[in-house]
Amino acid sequence: MLTLEKYSLGVGDRFAHQAKAQLQACVLGAAQGAEVVPVWNKSNREHLIVGSEPASVRAAADAAVRELGWTRPYHVDADHINLGTVDRFIDPSDFYTLDVASAIGQAASAADLDAFTARHPELAGRIEIPGIQEPFETTAAGIAAIAGKYLFAVQEAGRIYRHIESRKGAGAFITEVSMDETDEPQTPPQLLVILAAIADEKIPIQTIAPKFTGRFNKGVDYVGDVEQFEKEFADDLAVVAFAAKQYALPANLKLSVHSGSDKFSIYGPMRRGLRRSGAGIHIKTAGTTWLEELIGLAEAGGGGLTLARQVYAEAYEHRQELCEPYAAVIDIDEARLPLPAEVCNWTSEEFTAALRHDQSNPGFNPDLRQLLHVGYKVAAKMGPRYVVMLEECREAIARNVTENLLARHIQPLFVG
């Protein structure tokens, strides 16, 4: 079976120009003892907005690997796919994020629910899990309620998995199940039930992406109780390890943290949990590379700065339509967004200070950062003009992309 390494980093690249700079961060991280493999990910929605094809992600990743002489594994993720979108990803991808969050709460058949609870009497009662101080106390009715909420979603994951397997063959790809884009977090007992159901579906899942407590807004820090997150994260690590043994799931099964980019306040708790448990993790940084492109453009000055200002002006004018699809994962106070006329007069230093995620800088503006995070559609509409400027400002952009992944993600999580 194609096996995902212990530590993996999902790196998004909206315009497929930064694969080499992203991989360079992994090269430098490995030299510091952080052996993290890259997984280039891009969703169907992103491809539609940018006008790209999934094969472009594979081509960019392969080229970067050749240029840097990378000899460790790497993967290409069909990110957040479903039965309606997966087919265009079959050939170029070897990693599939099965997104079934929209199916949570839909009812499985009564017969399927009864069969699940009958198959799993071990889920009801007192459950002791190594690594969790207090045993779970569950009831048959409680387990039935959890199954009622999640079983249909897991069955949908099974349908997607079997469709991919019929095209690529068993063991030829890595499977992740994503349940994070929903309103309510999954508790550790719920996660255990979900994993039991995944085992029933015979999905050889290697990563599971639950929704955690707190807000994971795009491109900015975690919002929530950090101590509560640390306990929940540690408990989830223990549940994943327990379920892998209990239900004969792949031994390398690990948590996946989506919208994991820039969650600086929880990187320490996550690192401690991983070191205590010996567990692996998959963390997706996604759209922060696009933001580093904008920072690099602004830093380069001249035409790059002019273009970055124009991207902001357009994003501001169309902020409602840009933000709507991401309402669950952004939190923007419009009163704190600068007017385009003001930004039009910003220097390179002022623009980069507002956008770069340096919370110690008084110029940093998390509302502007979130708006631009979802504003890549503006750059996509610029077409060749934007791409040409990426080439003209390649050095400044690459430096920022590499530094962002290395210093703000790989080192805090895996080096410490």
Secondary structure, 3 states (H helix, E strand, C coil): CCCCCCEEEEEECCCCCCHHHHHHHHHHHHHCCCCCEEEEEEEHHHHHHHCCCHHHHHHHHHHHHHHHCCCCCCEEEEEEECCCCHHHHCCCCCEEEEECHHHCCCCCCHHHHHHHHHHCHHHCEEECCCCCCCCEEECHHHHHHHHHHHHHHHHHHHHHHHHHHHHHCCCCCEEEEECCCCCCCCCHHHHHHHHHHHHHCCCCEEEEECCCCCECCCCCCCECCHHHHHHHHHHHHHHHHHHHHHCCCCCCCEEEECCCCCCHHHHHHHHHHHHHHCCCEEEECCCHHHHHHHHHHHHHCHHHHHHHHHHHHHHHHCHHHHHHHHHHHCCCCHHHCCCHHHHCCCCHHHHHHHHCCCCCCCCCCHHHHHHHHCCHHHHHHHCHHHHHHHHHCHHHHHHHHHHHHHHHHHHHHHHC
